Structure formats: C-alpha cells, structure tokens
C-alpha cells in the first residue's frame, strides 16, 4: 500500500489531503469556470482554501474520511 493511503484499488490510491497540497488545490479550484460552481472567487482563493484545508484534515482525523487526493498507482499523477 502507498504511504498515507487509506483506500486503494487496482488502478488508484486515495490519501488524505495535507498542507503540501495547497498549491494543487488552488490550481484546481481557482479558475473561473470551476470556481463559479464552488462559491466563486470569494471562497476559491489561496487564503480561503488554506482555511478550508484545516476542515478537510480534521474530517480525516475525526472520521477517517474526507476530501482526498486520488492518484494513479502506476504514475502517482
């Protein structure tokens, strides 16, 4: 099993989101075509997402599940 993984399949593994993922989260959620469906730029900016990440990590600590990073087992992408 991949380090930090809590679930995996033949092709994928899932791990909890962690502070190092902030740049990736910002890149994925701040473009306007995405942000408009997630509360707009008011909620989808670096500062707001850094705060929101705390909630995502707390969910994993408390409940063992929450927003997760899904990656290909073959490449890590």
Backbone as ProteinMPNN parsed JSONL, in Angstrom:
{"seq_chain_A": "XXXXXXXXXXXXXXXXXXXXXXXXXXXXXXXXXXXXXXXXXXXXXXXXXXXXXXXXXXXXXXXXXXXXXXXXXXXXX", "coords_chain_A": {"N_chain_A": [[0.855, -1.189, 0.0], [0.488, 2.244, -0.738], [2.29, 4.906, 0.909], [0.527, 6.759, 3.421], [-1.923, 6.093, 2.356], [-5.383, 5.404, 2.5], [-7.212, 4.006, 1.175], [-7.352, 1.86, -1.611], [-7.361, 0.796, -5.034], [-7.209, -1.407, -7.894], [-6.131, 0.314, -9.832], [-5.924, 2.853, -8.631], [-5.021, 5.002, -5.848], [-5.981, 6.433, -2.728], [-5.525, 9.175, -0.62], [-5.408, 11.097, 2.422], [-5.905, 14.648, 2.251], [-3.256, 17.013, 2.579], [-1.213, 19.635, 4.109], [0.8, 20.238, 2.193], [-0.522, 20.04, -0.191], [-1.783, 22.38, -0.861], [-1.034, 24.218, -2.966], [-1.719, 22.709, -5.234], [-4.495, 22.415, -4.799], [-5.351, 25.075, -4.974], [-4.655, 25.58, -7.647], [-6.423, 23.839, -8.949], [-8.996, 24.714, -8.138], [-9.367, 27.503, -8.445], [-9.6, 28.586, -11.101], [-11.905, 30.459, -13.066], [-14.05, 29.059, -14.501], [-14.358, 26.801, -12.892], [-14.418, 27.73, -10.219], [-16.784, 29.221, -10.132], [-18.794, 27.376, -9.671], [-18.289, 26.586, -7.154], [-18.77, 28.452, -5.197], [-17.569, 30.768, -6.055], [-14.958, 33.307, -6.532], [-14.713, 34.436, -4.062], [-14.707, 32.372, -2.206], [-12.939, 30.611, -3.33], [-9.975, 31.008, -3.215], [-6.514, 31.457, -2.372], [-6.181, 32.08, 0.425], [-8.718, 31.481, 1.585], [-8.944, 28.804, 0.844], [-6.778, 27.695, 2.206], [-7.682, 27.902, 4.84], [-9.957, 26.283, 4.638], [-8.797, 23.83, 4.14], [-7.954, 23.027, 6.641], [-10.322, 22.16, 7.817], [-10.885, 19.983, 6.104], [-8.736, 18.281, 6.746], [-9.216, 17.848, 9.46], [-11.585, 16.368, 9.29], [-10.621, 13.923, 8.295], [-9.041, 13.166, 10.467], [-10.961, 12.969, 12.564], [-13.068, 11.328, 11.504], [-12.01, 9.551, 9.713], [-12.286, 9.817, 7.018], [-12.722, 12.035, 4.212], [-12.216, 14.981, 2.16], [-10.118, 13.911, -0.364], [-7.03, 12.961, -1.954], [-6.74, 11.577, -5.065], [-4.876, 9.298, -6.856], [-3.088, 7.909, -9.634], [-1.917, 4.636, -9.405], [0.148, 3.682, -10.973], [1.669, 5.879, -11.896], [1.505, 7.96, -10.053], [0.314, 10.319, -10.66]], "CA_chain_A": [[0.0, 0.0, 0.0], [1.221, 3.501, -0.833], [2.281, 5.646, 2.19], [-0.602, 7.667, 3.69], [-3.123, 5.627, 1.684], [-6.414, 4.797, 3.336], [-8.035, 3.188, 0.292], [-6.744, 1.712, -2.927], [-7.953, -0.154, -5.964], [-6.215, -1.891, -8.834], [-5.514, 1.424, -10.571], [-5.872, 4.121, -7.904], [-4.946, 5.053, -4.394], [-6.567, 7.626, -2.132], [-4.881, 9.565, 0.633], [-5.935, 12.355, 2.959], [-5.277, 15.896, 1.827], [-2.304, 17.509, 3.583], [-0.821, 21.024, 3.834], [1.598, 20.342, 0.963], [-1.418, 20.009, -1.35], [-2.456, 23.669, -1.047], [-0.804, 24.764, -4.313], [-2.522, 21.912, -6.158], [-5.902, 22.753, -4.58], [-5.537, 26.413, -5.547], [-4.596, 25.434, -9.103], [-7.613, 23.125, -9.417], [-10.278, 25.307, -7.777], [-9.491, 28.945, -8.642], [-10.02, 29.057, -12.429], [-13.302, 30.918, -13.035], [-15.051, 28.052, -14.878], [-14.531, 25.87, -11.775], [-14.765, 28.491, -9.01], [-18.176, 29.697, -10.162], [-19.667, 26.322, -9.139], [-17.839, 26.292, -5.793], [-18.906, 29.646, -4.372], [-16.911, 31.916, -6.664], [-13.605, 33.67, -6.088], [-14.762, 34.774, -2.634], [-14.389, 31.153, -1.456], [-11.903, 29.843, -4.013], [-8.72, 31.752, -3.296], [-5.482, 30.825, -1.534], [-6.436, 32.273, 1.859], [-9.915, 30.722, 1.953], [-8.672, 27.378, 0.696], [-5.886, 27.29, 3.309], [-8.569, 27.711, 5.996], [-10.834, 25.139, 4.372], [-7.992, 22.618, 4.257], [-7.951, 22.622, 8.052], [-11.548, 21.379, 7.992], [-10.72, 18.716, 5.393], [-7.812, 17.432, 7.511], [-9.919, 17.466, 10.692], [-12.524, 15.289, 8.942], [-9.869, 12.672, 8.24], [-8.639, 12.813, 11.831], [-12.135, 12.596, 13.365], [-13.964, 10.332, 10.923], [-11.281, 8.62, 8.859], [-12.599, 10.066, 5.61], [-12.967, 13.433, 3.884], [-11.645, 15.315, 0.861], [-8.932, 13.074, -0.535], [-6.277, 13.031, -3.193], [-6.809, 10.312, -5.796], [-3.733, 9.243, -7.77], [-2.845, 6.658, -10.342], [-0.874, 3.843, -8.777], [1.251, 3.468, -11.916], [2.499, 7.073, -12.115], [1.396, 8.931, -8.969], [-0.414, 11.502, -11.118]], "C_chain_A": [[0.895, 1.244, 0.0], [1.208, 4.21, 0.534], [1.115, 6.626, 2.271], [-1.918, 7.213, 3.066], [-4.116, 5.072, 2.689], [-7.341, 3.925, 2.504], [-7.293, 3.05, -1.022], [-7.492, 0.667, -3.732], [-6.844, -0.655, -6.88], [-5.439, -0.764, -9.495], [-5.235, 2.667, -9.755], [-5.535, 3.935, -6.434], [-5.454, 6.411, -3.931], [-5.844, 7.91, -0.834], [-5.505, 10.854, 1.132], [-5.203, 13.554, 2.364], [-4.359, 16.374, 2.946], [-1.836, 18.907, 3.192], [-0.018, 21.21, 2.548], [0.749, 20.379, -0.302], [-2.081, 21.353, -1.645], [-2.251, 24.226, -2.452], [-1.645, 24.025, -5.345], [-3.998, 22.287, -6.034], [-6.229, 24.121, -5.172], [-5.575, 26.321, -7.072], [-5.877, 24.797, -9.653], [-8.909, 23.922, -9.221], [-10.432, 26.797, -8.051], [-9.825, 29.394, -10.064], [-11.527, 29.362, -12.433], [-14.318, 29.845, -13.439], [-15.311, 27.003, -13.781], [-15.072, 26.625, -10.559], [-16.225, 28.92, -8.987], [-19.141, 28.667, -9.585], [-19.322, 25.955, -7.69], [-17.871, 27.527, -4.906], [-18.216, 30.875, -4.906], [-15.561, 32.238, -6.043], [-13.564, 34.08, -4.624], [-14.363, 33.572, -1.776], [-13.224, 30.371, -2.058], [-10.688, 30.724, -4.268], [-7.76, 31.136, -2.285], [-5.796, 30.92, -0.048], [-7.626, 31.43, 2.325], [-9.667, 29.223, 1.87], [-7.725, 26.866, 1.775], [-6.701, 27.049, 4.576], [-9.428, 26.468, 5.831], [-10.071, 23.819, 4.506], [-7.927, 22.12, 5.694], [-9.169, 21.756, 8.335], [-11.405, 20.012, 7.325], [-9.822, 17.765, 6.189], [-8.444, 16.975, 8.823], [-10.909, 16.339, 10.433], [-11.807, 13.946, 8.896], [-9.464, 12.221, 9.64], [-9.819, 12.286, 12.648], [-12.867, 11.381, 12.834], [-13.274, 9.309, 10.019], [-11.574, 8.762, 7.379], [-12.89, 11.555, 5.427], [-12.403, 13.706, 2.506], [-10.305, 14.602, 0.741], [-8.272, 13.341, -1.875], [-6.325, 11.639, -3.817], [-5.685, 10.34, -6.822], [-3.677, 7.895, -8.468], [-1.723, 5.903, -9.656], [0.354, 3.737, -9.67], [2.195, 4.668, -12.015], [2.501, 8.051, -10.945], [0.665, 10.19, -9.37], [-1.792, 11.558, -10.493]], "O_chain_A": [[1.93, 1.276, 0.665], [0.21, 4.122, 1.25], [0.764, 7.253, 1.272], [-2.936, 7.885, 3.233], [-3.739, 4.357, 3.617], [-8.162, 3.188, 3.051], [-6.675, 4.003, -1.496], [-8.157, -0.215, -3.191], [-5.67, -0.357, -6.66], [-4.229, -0.872, -9.696], [-4.388, 3.471, -10.143], [-5.733, 2.866, -5.858], [-5.365, 7.405, -4.652], [-5.581, 7.003, -0.045], [-6.067, 11.62, 0.348], [-4.024, 13.47, 2.02], [-4.649, 16.165, 4.124], [-2.042, 19.325, 2.052], [-0.146, 22.239, 1.885], [1.252, 20.716, -1.373], [-2.865, 21.454, -2.588], [-3.216, 24.668, -3.074], [-2.222, 24.649, -6.236], [-4.681, 22.458, -7.044], [-7.273, 24.295, -5.8], [-6.439, 26.923, -7.71], [-6.354, 25.189, -10.718], [-9.822, 23.822, -10.04], [-11.536, 27.322, -7.905], [-10.304, 30.516, -10.227], [-12.32, 28.607, -11.87], [-15.356, 29.723, -12.789], [-16.377, 26.388, -13.756], [-16.058, 26.212, -9.948], [-16.835, 28.975, -7.92], [-20.194, 29.034, -9.064], [-19.986, 25.116, -7.08], [-17.086, 27.637, -3.965], [-18.268, 31.931, -4.275], [-15.085, 31.537, -5.149], [-12.498, 34.074, -4.009], [-13.744, 33.744, -0.726], [-12.596, 29.563, -1.374], [-10.419, 31.128, -5.399], [-8.183, 30.362, -1.427], [-5.684, 29.923, 0.666], [-7.544, 30.746, 3.345], [-10.123, 28.463, 2.723], [-7.853, 25.723, 2.215], [-6.439, 26.094, 5.308], [-9.604, 25.695, 6.772], [-10.635, 22.811, 4.933], [-7.852, 20.914, 5.93], [-9.064, 20.735, 9.015], [-11.764, 18.994, 7.917], [-10.119, 16.574, 6.292], [-8.232, 15.84, 9.251], [-11.06, 15.447, 11.268], [-12.321, 12.946, 9.398], [-9.536, 11.035, 9.96], [-9.696, 11.277, 13.342], [-13.25, 10.498, 13.602], [-13.885, 8.321, 9.61], [-11.16, 7.927, 6.575], [-13.259, 12.246, 6.377], [-12.135, 12.77, 1.752], [-9.464, 14.682, 1.637], [-8.884, 13.876, -2.799], [-5.99, 10.647, -3.17], [-5.557, 11.306, -7.575], [-4.157, 6.883, -7.955], [-0.68, 6.484, -9.357], [1.481, 3.706, -9.175], [3.399, 4.489, -12.198], [3.399, 8.886, -10.846], [0.411, 11.05, -8.527], [-2.554, 12.486, -10.76]]}, "name": "protein", "num_of_chains": 1, "seq": "XXXXXXXXXXXXXXXXXXXXXXXXXXXXXXXXXXXXXXXXXXXXXXXXXXXXXXXXXXXXXXXXXXXXXXXXXXXXX"}
